[in-house]
Amino acid sequence: MKRLIAGLPFIAAVIFGGFFLWGLNPDRDPNEIPSVLISQPAPAFDLDPVPGLETPGLARSDLVGNERPVVVNVFASWCVPCRAEHAVLTRFVEREGMRLFGINYKDKPEDAVKWLNDLGNPYERIGSDLSGRTGIEWGLSGVPETFIVDGDGTVLFRYVGPVVGPDAVERFTQALKQAGALPKGAAS
């Protein structure tokens, strides 16, 4: 019995080490994380605007009744991958006519304002999720995450991580096209 008890720390270390190595696997794709929201209505939420920005807040009602699907991007000024992704999303808005809404996740309002003033603000609406509660409702695993939401409020697609690099941009572009989120005649 003493041997069994003495071996428990070793067994626990092996189990935790296995999970650690699995997490470091370069072939593991975080986008393969299933989302219970796909083909489901977007969660109910009503977020105030980010104080200091003139961009209106965001609520579930803003996702419903649109002619074509919209993109909801969850971002934060403290998120380094969000900064890299920002230029890509801005190009989609400016060149392709994609409609972009944002959820500013667990961010200080003054930091979000500075970040958007420095990088530009491509968002039509931004809701401030200071508490992180709305992020939980959306099933976030981290930031950035980007969703395509149909005109009836149904979540069509979820992209985990930054939309950066040729493969990610191509995958996201294909999802936008399949969803009909780009206006007719868009260059993509």
Backbone as CSV, one residue per row, in Angstrom:
resi,resn,N_x,N_y,N_z,CA_x,CA_y,CA_z,C_x,C_y,C_z
1,MET,0.825,-1.190,0.000,0.000,0.000,0.000,0.870,1.256,0.000
2,LYS,1.992,1.215,0.773,2.882,2.369,0.817,3.510,2.614,-0.555
3,ARG,3.809,1.546,-1.286,4.384,1.701,-2.628,3.401,2.387,-3.565
4,LEU,2.126,2.005,-3.455,1.094,2.611,-4.281,0.989,4.104,-3.992
5,ILE,0.954,4.455,-2.746,0.859,5.865,-2.355,2.122,6.623,-2.797
6,ALA,3.276,6.010,-2.665,4.525,6.649,-3.070,4.578,6.840,-4.588
7,GLY,3.903,5.994,-5.356,3.921,6.082,-6.815,2.885,7.035,-7.396
8,LEU,1.937,7.481,-6.573,0.889,8.379,-7.064,1.433,9.686,-7.645
9,PRO,2.409,10.347,-7.019,2.936,11.574,-7.641,3.546,11.312,-9.023
10,PHE,4.224,10.194,-9.177,4.807,9.855,-10.479,3.705,9.651,-11.524
11,ILE,2.656,8.932,-11.166,1.541,8.687,-12.086,0.863,10.006,-12.466
12,ALA,0.663,10.869,-11.474,0.054,12.178,-11.751,0.943,13.002,-12.675
13,ALA,2.247,12.972,-12.472,3.184,13.716,-13.321,3.145,13.206,-14.755
14,VAL,3.045,11.905,-14.933,2.976,11.321,-16.279,1.688,11.764,-16.975
15,ILE,0.578,11.749,-16.263,-0.706,12.168,-16.846,-0.653,13.641,-17.240
16,PHE,-0.205,14.505,-16.335,-0.113,15.940,-16.648,0.889,16.189,-17.772
17,GLY,1.986,15.462,-17.777,2.976,15.594,-18.845,2.399,15.215,-20.198
18,GLY,1.572,14.189,-20.220,0.910,13.778,-21.467,0.007,14.870,-22.010
19,PHE,-0.779,15.487,-21.132,-1.635,16.592,-21.559,-0.799,17.774,-22.049
20,PHE,0.291,18.051,-21.377,1.176,19.142,-21.778,1.745,18.893,-23.177
21,LEU,2.245,17.687,-23.405,2.802,17.346,-24.722,1.729,17.389,-25.802
22,TRP,0.525,16.944,-25.493,-0.576,17.007,-26.448,-0.855,18.454,-26.829
23,GLY,-0.818,19.359,-25.860,-1.052,20.777,-26.119,0.019,21.400,-26.987
24,LEU,1.226,20.876,-26.934,2.327,21.403,-27.741,2.397,20.793,-29.136
25,ASN,1.568,19.836,-29.432,1.588,19.157,-30.719,1.360,20.168,-31.848
26,PRO,2.329,20.320,-32.765,2.177,21.306,-33.836,1.080,20.944,-34.838
27,ASP,0.643,19.696,-34.859,-0.414,19.283,-35.779,-1.811,19.499,-35.191
28,ARG,-1.878,19.888,-33.927,-3.171,20.105,-33.278,-3.742,21.439,-33.750
29,ASP,-4.963,21.435,-34.242,-5.618,22.634,-34.756,-6.689,23.082,-33.773
30,PRO,-6.520,24.264,-33.148,-7.534,24.721,-32.195,-8.880,24.987,-32.847
31,ASN,-8.914,25.152,-34.183,-10.188,25.352,-34.860,-11.014,24.086,-34.921
32,GLU,-10.421,22.960,-34.569,-11.172,21.721,-34.543,-11.977,21.562,-33.251
33,ILE,-11.854,22.547,-32.367,-12.652,22.526,-31.150,-14.112,22.693,-31.552
34,PRO,-14.958,21.733,-31.251,-16.354,21.852,-31.670,-17.063,22.975,-30.919
35,SER,-17.990,23.598,-31.591,-18.776,24.657,-30.964,-20.232,24.234,-30.951
36,VAL,-20.838,24.305,-29.792,-22.259,23.963,-29.689,-23.129,25.041,-30.323
37,LEU,-22.547,26.203,-30.640,-23.326,27.299,-31.219,-23.579,27.142,-32.711
38,ILE,-22.769,26.344,-33.415,-22.942,26.214,-34.857,-24.352,25.697,-35.148
39,SER,-25.047,26.384,-36.041,-26.436,26.081,-36.430,-27.433,26.355,-35.305
40,GLN,-26.999,27.107,-34.305,-27.873,27.474,-33.189,-28.021,29.003,-33.156
41,PRO,-29.072,29.487,-32.504,-29.199,30.940,-32.374,-28.054,31.512,-31.533
42,ALA,-27.578,32.684,-31.936,-26.570,33.379,-31.126,-27.157,33.622,-29.746
43,PRO,-26.331,33.601,-28.711,-26.857,33.804,-27.359,-27.441,35.202,-27.180
44,ALA,-28.352,35.313,-26.233,-28.940,36.613,-25.911,-27.906,37.444,-25.152
45,PHE,-27.715,38.673,-25.582,-26.799,39.588,-24.900,-27.148,41.012,-25.291
46,ASP,-26.762,41.943,-24.475,-26.971,43.367,-24.749,-25.822,44.121,-24.091
47,LEU,-24.851,44.523,-24.902,-23.640,45.162,-24.387,-23.640,46.659,-24.666
48,ASP,-23.252,47.408,-23.661,-23.109,48.848,-23.818,-21.928,49.146,-24.731
49,PRO,-21.918,50.351,-25.312,-20.749,50.729,-26.113,-19.515,50.886,-25.231
50,VAL,-18.352,50.848,-25.855,-17.106,51.094,-25.136,-17.067,52.576,-24.800
51,PRO,-16.981,52.942,-23.519,-16.933,54.364,-23.156,-15.753,55.060,-23.829
52,GLY,-16.040,56.201,-24.441,-14.998,56.954,-25.118,-14.977,56.729,-26.625
53,LEU,-15.748,55.765,-27.107,-15.870,55.531,-28.555,-17.244,56.003,-29.008
54,GLU,-17.321,56.478,-30.210,-18.613,56.895,-30.748,-19.335,55.752,-31.448
55,THR,-18.734,54.567,-31.450,-19.332,53.387,-32.061,-20.412,52.847,-31.128
56,PRO,-21.627,52.564,-31.663,-22.695,52.058,-30.789,-22.374,50.685,-30.211
57,GLY,-23.070,50.333,-29.134,-22.914,49.030,-28.496,-23.481,47.916,-29.369
58,LEU,-23.520,46.716,-28.817,-23.929,45.546,-29.590,-24.858,44.670,-28.769
59,ALA,-25.929,44.224,-29.413,-26.889,43.318,-28.783,-27.263,42.231,-29.784
60,ARG,-27.855,41.171,-29.297,-28.285,40.102,-30.192,-29.237,40.632,-31.248
61,SER,-30.073,41.584,-30.899,-31.033,42.145,-31.857,-30.336,42.780,-33.066
62,ASP,-29.082,43.218,-32.904,-28.333,43.797,-34.029,-27.901,42.733,-35.034
63,LEU,-27.919,41.476,-34.627,-27.503,40.385,-35.495,-28.653,39.840,-36.332
64,VAL,-29.862,40.260,-36.016,-31.063,39.736,-36.655,-31.609,40.772,-37.644
65,GLY,-32.098,40.283,-38.772,-32.743,41.159,-39.741,-31.793,41.792,-40.746
66,ASN,-30.571,41.327,-40.808,-29.617,41.848,-41.781,-29.814,41.147,-43.124
67,GLU,-29.566,41.866,-44.220,-29.720,41.303,-45.560,-28.786,40.122,-45.805
68,ARG,-27.591,40.217,-45.263,-26.620,39.138,-45.428,-25.953,38.897,-44.073
69,PRO,-25.283,37.758,-43.913,-24.629,37.463,-42.636,-23.607,38.530,-42.241
70,VAL,-23.409,38.654,-40.936,-22.432,39.588,-40.382,-21.353,38.796,-39.659
71,VAL,-20.240,39.450,-39.415,-19.125,38.832,-38.710,-19.028,39.467,-37.333
72,VAL,-18.919,38.628,-36.311,-18.732,39.093,-34.934,-17.333,38.660,-34.511
73,ASN,-16.497,39.648,-34.203,-15.110,39.393,-33.815,-14.933,39.751,-32.350
74,VAL,-14.406,38.816,-31.580,-14.133,39.050,-30.162,-12.654,39.385,-30.042
75,PHE,-12.360,40.557,-29.488,-10.988,41.060,-29.459,-10.716,41.799,-28.158
76,ALA,-9.437,42.103,-27.929,-9.029,42.911,-26.776,-7.712,43.603,-27.122
77,SER,-7.495,44.759,-26.533,-6.256,45.502,-26.807,-5.037,44.775,-26.247
78,TRP,-5.212,43.978,-25.200,-4.098,43.260,-24.577,-3.751,41.973,-25.320
79,CYS,-4.511,41.637,-26.335,-4.346,40.389,-27.091,-3.421,40.643,-28.285
80,VAL,-2.217,40.081,-28.225,-1.238,40.290,-29.304,-1.739,39.719,-30.635
81,PRO,-2.294,38.498,-30.686,-2.809,38.000,-31.968,-3.947,38.861,-32.537
82,CYS,-4.714,39.522,-31.668,-5.789,40.403,-32.147,-5.220,41.554,-32.963
83,ARG,-4.074,42.052,-32.534,-3.422,43.155,-33.244,-3.028,42.712,-34.655
84,ALA,-2.475,41.516,-34.776,-2.086,40.990,-36.084,-3.314,40.764,-36.965
85,GLU,-4.380,40.280,-36.379,-5.598,39.979,-37.122,-6.337,41.240,-37.564
86,HIS,-6.168,42.312,-36.823,-6.928,43.546,-37.060,-6.773,44.052,-38.499
87,ALA,-5.560,44.025,-39.018,-5.324,44.509,-40.386,-6.051,43.643,-41.409
88,VAL,-6.100,42.341,-41.180,-6.786,41.432,-42.100,-8.284,41.719,-42.101
89,LEU,-8.874,41.849,-40.916,-10.311,42.125,-40.832,-10.639,43.487,-41.435
90,THR,-9.769,44.468,-41.211,-9.978,45.794,-41.789,-9.987,45.710,-43.314
91,ARG,-9.085,44.932,-43.887,-9.064,44.761,-45.350,-10.356,44.119,-45.845
92,PHE,-10.864,43.123,-45.123,-12.134,42.505,-45.522,-13.263,43.535,-45.524
93,VAL,-13.279,44.409,-44.545,-14.316,45.443,-44.477,-14.152,46.424,-45.631
94,GLU,-12.939,46.938,-45.822,-12.695,47.983,-46.813,-12.753,47.475,-48.246
95,ARG,-12.205,46.303,-48.512,-12.117,45.807,-49.896,-13.272,44.913,-50.299
96,GLU,-13.817,44.180,-49.346,-14.838,43.190,-49.683,-16.243,43.585,-49.231
97,GLY,-16.350,44.608,-48.418,-17.662,45.028,-47.947,-18.241,44.164,-46.839
98,MET,-17.382,43.406,-46.153,-17.842,42.573,-45.044,-18.344,43.476,-43.914
99,ARG,-19.441,43.085,-43.294,-19.967,43.819,-42.144,-19.366,43.219,-40.880
100,LEU,-18.731,44.065,-40.073,-17.982,43.604,-38.907,-18.510,44.252,-37.635
101,PHE,-18.892,43.406,-36.689,-19.289,43.833,-35.355,-18.248,43.296,-34.385
102,GLY,-18.069,43.958,-33.255,-17.059,43.529,-32.309,-17.575,43.378,-30.893
103,ILE,-16.945,42.469,-30.175,-17.132,42.342,-28.728,-15.762,42.573,-28.108
104,ASN,-15.639,43.661,-27.366,-14.375,43.996,-26.705,-14.360,43.257,-25.365
105,TYR,-13.491,42.251,-25.272,-13.527,41.258,-24.202,-12.571,41.607,-23.068
106,LYS,-13.130,41.785,-21.866,-12.349,41.985,-20.635,-11.229,43.010,-20.823
107,ASP,-11.594,44.140,-21.364,-10.609,45.161,-21.717,-10.940,46.467,-21.007
108,LYS,-9.914,47.186,-20.611,-10.125,48.514,-20.049,-10.586,49.430,-21.174
109,PRO,-11.671,50.169,-20.973,-12.184,51.027,-22.043,-11.134,51.986,-22.619
110,GLU,-10.325,52.588,-21.761,-9.321,53.537,-22.270,-8.279,52.838,-23.140
111,ASP,-7.956,51.583,-22.818,-7.007,50.829,-23.643,-7.624,50.468,-24.996
112,ALA,-8.904,50.097,-24.975,-9.600,49.760,-26.230,-9.695,50.983,-27.137
113,VAL,-10.003,52.132,-26.554,-10.109,53.374,-27.339,-8.767,53.710,-27.972
114,LYS,-7.703,53.630,-27.200,-6.372,53.939,-27.731,-6.007,52.960,-28.838
115,TRP,-6.255,51.684,-28.608,-5.937,50.637,-29.592,-6.656,50.902,-30.908
116,LEU,-7.951,51.198,-30.837,-8.733,51.445,-32.055,-8.353,52.770,-32.713
117,ASN,-8.006,53.767,-31.917,-7.540,55.029,-32.499,-6.212,54.836,-33.227
118,ASP,-5.344,54.004,-32.678,-4.036,53.746,-33.300,-4.161,52.901,-34.572
119,LEU,-4.995,51.861,-34.527,-5.080,50.898,-35.634,-6.214,51.176,-36.615
120,GLY,-7.162,52.010,-36.221,-8.352,52.239,-37.023,-9.502,51.399,-36.502
121,ASN,-10.709,51.867,-36.740,-11.895,51.181,-36.238,-12.769,50.711,-37.397
122,PRO,-12.663,49.442,-37.781,-13.481,48.920,-38.879,-14.863,48.422,-38.433
123,TYR,-15.149,48.499,-37.129,-16.371,47.914,-36.580,-17.569,48.852,-36.718
124,GLU,-18.712,48.303,-37.137,-19.959,49.071,-37.173,-20.515,49.257,-35.763
125,ARG,-20.338,48.225,-34.948,-20.824,48.236,-33.569,-19.794,47.505,-32.719
126,ILE,-19.629,47.964,-31.477,-18.737,47.279,-30.534,-19.410,47.278,-29.166
127,GLY,-19.576,46.097,-28.615,-20.090,45.968,-27.263,-18.947,45.723,-26.296
128,SER,-19.034,46.330,-25.132,-17.995,46.179,-24.110,-18.378,45.049,-23.154
129,ASP,-17.607,43.964,-23.192,-17.835,42.815,-22.311,-16.770,42.826,-21.219
130,LEU,-16.853,43.813,-20.362,-15.858,44.008,-19.314,-15.814,42.829,-18.338
131,SER,-16.968,42.254,-18.027,-17.031,41.145,-17.067,-16.663,39.800,-17.695
132,GLY,-16.760,39.688,-19.016,-16.501,38.425,-19.685,-17.708,37.507,-19.756
133,ARG,-18.840,37.932,-19.232,-20.040,37.091,-19.195,-20.540,36.734,-20.603
134,THR,-20.540,37.714,-21.497,-21.000,37.444,-22.860,-20.050,36.476,-23.559
135,GLY,-18.760,36.604,-23.300,-17.794,35.659,-23.855,-18.090,34.241,-23.424
136,ILE,-18.490,34.070,-22.184,-18.864,32.741,-21.687,-20.085,32.230,-22.449
137,GLU,-21.065,33.104,-22.651,-22.279,32.712,-23.377,-21.964,32.289,-24.814
138,TRP,-20.966,32.928,-25.424,-20.559,32.584,-26.792,-19.652,31.355,-26.810
139,GLY,-19.242,30.860,-25.646,-18.402,29.669,-25.578,-16.954,29.915,-25.951
140,LEU,-16.456,31.108,-25.653,-15.081,31.450,-26.013,-14.084,30.525,-25.340
141,SER,-13.038,30.191,-26.095,-11.911,29.480,-25.506,-10.737,30.434,-25.347
142,GLY,-10.863,31.639,-25.855,-9.828,32.664,-25.783,-10.100,33.717,-26.831
143,VAL,-9.231,34.696,-26.925,-9.359,35.712,-27.959,-8.125,35.659,-28.851
144,PRO,-8.262,35.980,-30.098,-9.500,36.338,-30.789,-10.297,35.097,-31.213
145,GLU,-11.576,35.300,-31.344,-12.467,34.337,-31.976,-13.409,35.125,-32.859
146,THR,-13.772,34.527,-33.980,-14.590,35.229,-34.964,-15.723,34.317,-35.400
147,PHE,-16.920,34.879,-35.461,-18.129,34.134,-35.803,-18.793,34.763,-37.016
148,ILE,-19.407,33.938,-37.840,-20.278,34.424,-38.910,-21.696,34.102,-38.482
149,VAL,-22.558,35.132,-38.478,-23.928,34.985,-37.992,-24.895,35.358,-39.109
150,ASP,-25.824,34.461,-39.396,-26.810,34.668,-40.450,-27.809,35.754,-40.056
151,GLY,-28.564,36.232,-41.038,-29.531,37.310,-40.819,-30.642,36.971,-39.843
152,ASP,-30.843,35.686,-39.560,-31.857,35.312,-38.563,-31.239,35.101,-37.179
153,GLY,-29.932,35.403,-37.042,-29.270,35.274,-35.744,-28.649,33.914,-35.493
154,THR,-28.590,33.057,-36.512,-28.002,31.726,-36.365,-26.494,31.783,-36.590
155,VAL,-25.734,31.163,-35.707,-24.287,31.109,-35.856,-23.958,30.069,-36.925
156,LEU,-23.258,30.511,-37.974,-22.930,29.634,-39.096,-21.512,29.083,-39.030
157,PHE,-20.594,29.854,-38.439,-19.177,29.494,-38.507,-18.452,30.115,-37.316
158,ARG,-17.443,29.404,-36.842,-16.605,29.905,-35.743,-15.149,29.685,-36.121
159,TYR,-14.358,30.729,-35.991,-12.929,30.611,-36.225,-12.211,30.924,-34.916
160,VAL,-11.463,29.964,-34.416,-10.725,30.123,-33.166,-9.316,30.579,-33.493
161,GLY,-8.884,31.667,-32.891,-7.544,32.183,-33.131,-7.553,33.299,-34.152
162,PRO,-6.376,33.838,-34.438,-6.311,34.966,-35.364,-6.455,34.529,-36.820
163,VAL,-7.192,35.318,-37.591,-7.300,35.097,-39.026,-6.078,35.778,-39.644
164,VAL,-4.953,35.061,-39.615,-3.675,35.581,-40.092,-2.966,34.477,-40.859
165,GLY,-2.332,34.844,-41.953,-1.608,33.873,-42.769,-2.473,33.376,-43.908
166,PRO,-1.854,32.918,-44.978,-2.607,32.525,-46.177,-3.651,31.432,-45.939
167,ASP,-3.309,30.409,-45.162,-4.264,29.317,-44.934,-5.479,29.795,-44.153
168,ALA,-5.238,30.576,-43.107,-6.342,31.083,-42.282,-7.228,32.037,-43.083
169,VAL,-6.612,32.913,-43.850,-7.387,33.870,-44.653,-8.210,33.123,-45.703
170,GLU,-7.620,32.118,-46.324,-8.352,31.335,-47.329,-9.529,30.602,-46.692
171,ARG,-9.296,29.981,-45.556,-10.389,29.261,-44.870,-11.521,30.218,-44.483
172,PHE,-11.140,31.387,-43.967,-12.138,32.381,-43.561,-12.874,32.931,-44.787
173,THR,-12.153,33.192,-45.864,-12.775,33.689,-47.096,-13.796,32.691,-47.625
174,GLN,-13.435,31.413,-47.622,-14.361,30.379,-48.086,-15.610,30.332,-47.212
175,ALA,-15.433,30.472,-45.913,-16.589,30.476,-45.002,-17.480,31.687,-45.278
176,LEU,-16.862,32.843,-45.517,-17.642,34.049,-45.843,-18.439,33.846,-47.120
177,LYS,-17.803,33.286,-48.135,-18.485,33.043,-49.415,-19.630,32.057,-49.248
178,GLN,-19.366,30.952,-48.540,-20.405,29.945,-48.342,-21.594,30.512,-47.577
179,ALA,-21.310,31.391,-46.641,-22.375,31.990,-45.835,-23.104,33.101,-46.588
180,GLY,-22.496,33.616,-47.661,-23.091,34.756,-48.371,-22.851,36.062,-47.644
181,ALA,-21.752,36.140,-46.875,-21.472,37.324,-46.072,-20.787,38.433,-46.856
182,LEU,-20.361,38.138,-48.069,-19.744,39.164,-48.909,-20.783,39.639,-49.930
183,PRO,-20.810,40.949,-50.197,-21.809,41.438,-51.165,-21.542,40.869,-52.562
184,LYS,-22.575,40.844,-53.366,-22.431,40.367,-54.741,-21.376,41.200,-55.447
185,GLY,-20.501,40.550,-56.187,-19.475,41.264,-56.929,-18.231,41.600,-56.120
186,ALA,-18.118,41.068,-54.872,-16.905,41.324,-54.070,-15.717,40.685,-54.770
187,ALA,-14.557,41.317,-54.624,-13.345,40.916,-55.364,-12.842,39.525,-55.003
188,SER,-13.089,39.045,-53.797,-12.577,37.726,-53.405,-13.129,36.722,-54.328
